[in-house]
Amino acid sequence: MNRIERRTFLRTSGATLAAAVIAGREPEAATATPPRNRWKKAFMGLGKLTKGSPLPTFQLLKEAGFEGVELISPNQLDRQAVLSARDQTGLIIHGVSGSRHWQDTLSDPDPQVVERGLAAIRQEFDDCRAYGGTTVLVVPAVVNKKVGYRAAYKRSQANIRKLIPDAETHGVKIAIEEVWNKFLLSPVEFARYIDEFESPWVGAYFDVGNVVEFGYPEEWIHELGKRILKVHIKEYAKPNRFKYLLGEGNEIDWTAVRAALIDVGYDGWITAEVPLGDLAAMKDVVQRMNRLLQLA
């Protein structure tokens, strides 16, 4: 290669790299490696893991092939029983999802409702740290007839800012989710909402199924990028929305979702938010996750 050719090569390569950076993506060479050893499969407990003995369910999930679980909090579980089930099975509790953010919303005009919501999230921080998790899923606001969009935006941000010191003290991040709450209806707004906190303790919990009604999941992933702390997956298709098994809907392009997650460098948990079933049903969920996301 002569000097002129070398200059042309370097200039072209630099332009390609710059374009990738401007677009908010890693260069292709840096994202080509499949994330087989980085993404781990988890199950979200929904309402089935909030009371009683967690050990049988943990054993079932572990045998099915899951590596982790996300619990609901606050809950009626004995904490020592949870820790014992975790240690006996080796199942990682990677985080918790709030159980009260729908009724005691951070956007409510009643200060007493908000205080109950804040208290619940502080309990979630405490549970999450005890379990060894890293995130608390928070639905930040609910827009309805008594709470307008602008009020929900301002009020929820003000209240979440009150929680940032708690998050830092516990070493647990606040993961904001868009979840059919008539709020944060575009990826651009979602990204801006998070950025306005100017805090490393606030990020996004991205749910692939939740956003299909409003756009393409892969586009949301590209826009949110490094803000994504955790990922939920579920199937979505009309007319029955979430009543389909993973991979059997007609709305989600799972190949594009996987490519987008690789593109933005996501390396965290992939959690199936699906009904709890017997061992055969849970093995089927794991197999579907493996196939759709090429995890095995």
JORA-V402941 format. One record per pair of residues at least 24 apart in sequence whose ideal C-beta (glycine too) atoms are under 8 Angstrom apart, sorted by sequence separation. I is the first residue (numbers start at 1). J is the second residue. D is the distance in whole Angstrom. If there is no record, write none. Layout:
# JORA-V402941
I|J|D  I|J|D
This chain:
# JORA-V402941
41|65|7  42|66|6  45|69|6  51|75|7  67|91|7  68|92|4  69|93|6  70|94|6  72|96|7  73|97|7  75|99|7  187|211|8  203|227|5  204|228|5  205|229|6  206|230|7  207|231|8  208|232|7  209|233|7  212|236|4  41|66|5  42|67|7  43|68|8  44|69|8  45|70|6  47|72|7  50|75|4  51|76|4  52|77|8  66|91|7  67|92|6  68|93|7  69|94|8  70|95|5  71|96|5  72|97|6  73|98|7  74|99|6  203|228|7  204|229|6  205|230|5  206|231|5  207|232|4  208|233|5  209|234|4  270|295|7  41|67|5  42|68|4  43|69|5  44|70|5  45|71|5  46|72|7  49|75|8  50|76|6  51|77|6  55|81|7  59|85|8  68|94|5  70|96|7  71|97|8  72|98|8  73|99|6  74|100|7  98|124|6  176|202|7  203|229|4  205|231|8  206|232|7  207|233|8  208|234|7  209|235|6  246|272|7  40|67|5  41|68|7  42|69|6  43|70|7  45|72|6  50|77|7  54|81|6  58|85|4  62|89|4  70|97|6  72|99|5  156|183|8  173|200|8  174|201|6  176|203|7  177|204|8  205|232|7  207|234|7  209|236|4  40|68|6  42|70|6  49|77|7  53|81|6  54|82|5  58|86|7  61|89|8  62|90|7  96|124|5  173|201|5  174|202|5  175|203|6  176|204|6  177|205|4  179|207|7  186|214|7  187|215|7  208|236|8  246|274|7  55|84|7  59|88|8  62|91|5  173|202|7  174|203|7  175|204|7  176|205|6  177|206|8  178|207|7  185|214|5  186|215|7  55|85|4  58|88|7  59|89|6  61|91|6  153|183|8  173|203|6  175|205|4  177|207|6  180|210|6  190|220|7  194|224|8  231|261|7  54|85|4  58|89|5  96|127|6  136|167|8  152|183|6  179|210|5  53|85|8  96|128|5  106|138|8  178|210|6  187|219|6  191|223|5  195|227|8  55|88|7  58|91|5  95|128|6  107|140|7  149|182|8  164|197|7  168|201|6  177|210|7  178|211|6  180|213|8  187|220|4  190|223|7  191|224|6  194|227|5  209|242|6  55|89|8  105|139|8  106|140|6  107|141|4  149|183|7  167|201|4  190|224|6  191|225|8  258|292|7  96|131|7  106|141|6  107|142|6  164|199|5  167|202|8  187|222|8  188|223|6  217|252|6  218|253|7  231|266|7  258|293|5  105|141|6  107|143|8  136|172|6  138|174|5  140|176|5  157|193|7  161|197|7  187|223|4  191|227|6  217|253|8  221|257|7  228|264|7  257|293|8  258|294|7  96|133|6  101|138|6  102|139|6  105|142|5  109|146|7  134|171|8  135|172|7  136|173|7  138|175|7  160|197|7  164|201|5  187|224|6  216|253|7  231|268|7  233|270|6  93|131|4  95|133|4  98|136|7  101|139|4  109|147|7  125|163|8  134|172|6  135|173|5  136|174|6  137|175|5  138|176|6  139|177|6  143|181|7  144|182|7  164|202|7  218|256|4  222|260|6  226|264|7  228|266|6  230|268|6  231|269|7  233|271|7  234|272|7  254|292|4  93|132|6  94|133|5  95|134|6  96|135|8  97|136|8  98|137|6  101|140|8  108|147|7  133|172|7  134|173|6  135|174|8  136|175|7  138|177|7  142|181|5  143|182|4  157|196|7  212|251|5  217|256|8  218|257|6  221|260|4  225|264|5  226|265|7  229|268|7  230|269|5  231|270|5  232|271|5  233|272|6  234|273|5  245|284|8  246|285|7  254|293|7  92|132|7  93|133|5  94|134|6  95|135|4  96|136|6  97|137|4  98|138|6  102|142|7  107|147|5  135|175|4  137|177|5  139|179|5  141|181|7  142|182|7  143|183|5  153|193|7  157|197|7  212|252|6  216|256|7  217|257|5  221|261|6  224|264|8  225|265|8  228|268|7  231|271|7  232|272|8  233|273|7  234|274|6  94|135|7  95|136|7  96|137|7  98|139|7  114|155|8  118|159|6  122|163|7  125|166|5  129|170|4  142|183|7  218|259|7  219|260|8  222|263|7  230|271|7  232|273|5  247|288|5  95|137|7  105|147|8  109|151|7  117|159|7  121|163|6  125|167|7  128|170|7  129|171|6  139|181|6  141|183|5  160|202|7  218|260|4  221|263|8  222|264|6  246|288|4  129|172|6  140|183|7  209|252|7  217|260|8  221|264|6  245|288|7  246|289|7  107|151|7  118|162|6  122|166|6  125|169|8  126|170|7  128|172|5  140|184|8  208|252|6  247|291|7  86|131|7  107|152|4  114|159|6  118|163|7  121|166|8  125|170|4  221|266|8  247|292|5  74|120|6  86|132|7  109|155|8  246|292|6  83|130|7  108|155|8  125|172|5  79|127|7  83|131|7  107|155|5  50|99|7  74|123|5  82|131|6  106|155|7  107|156|5  208|257|6  42|92|8  73|123|7  74|124|7  106|156|5  73|124|4  79|130|6  105|156|8  40|92|8  42|94|6  75|127|7  107|159|8  44|97|7  74|127|7  106|159|4  140|193|8  40|94|8  73|127|4  106|160|7  175|229|5  73|128|7  175|230|6  177|232|8  71|127|7  173|229|6  233|289|7  233|292|8  71|131|7  233|293|8  70|133|8  73|136|8  209|273|8  207|273|7  70|137|8  138|205|8  135|203|8  137|205|5  135|205|7  107|183|8  95|172|8  95|175|7  137|230|7  135|229|5  134|229|8  135|230|6  95|230|6  94|230|7  95|269|8  94|269|5  94|271|8  44|232|7  25|222|7  24|222|7  24|223|8  70|269|8  25|225|8  24|225|5  68|269|6  70|271|5  68|271|8  64|279|6  63|279|6  66|282|7  65|282|8  60|278|8  64|282|4  65|283|6  57|276|7  60|279|6  64|283|5  66|286|6  61|282|6  64|285|7  65|286|4  39|261|8  60|282|6  64|286|5  65|287|8  35|261|7  35|262|6  39|266|8  42|269|5  44|271|5  46|273|7  49|276|8  34|262|7  39|267|7  41|269|8  42|270|7  43|271|7  44|272|7  48|276|4  38|267|4  39|268|7  40|269|5  41|270|6  42|271|4  43|272|6  44|273|4  46|275|7  39|269|7  40|270|7  41|271|8  42|272|7  44|274|8  46|276|7  31|262|5  35|266|8  39|270|5  41|272|7  43|274|8  45|276|7  31|263|6  35|267|6  43|276|8  31|265|7  30|265|8  26|263|7  25|263|5  26|264|8  25|264|7  26|265|6  43|282|7  24|264|8  43|285|7  41|286|6  41|289|5  41|290|8  39|293|7  41|295|6  39|295|6  36|294|7  36|295|6  34|294|6  36|296|7
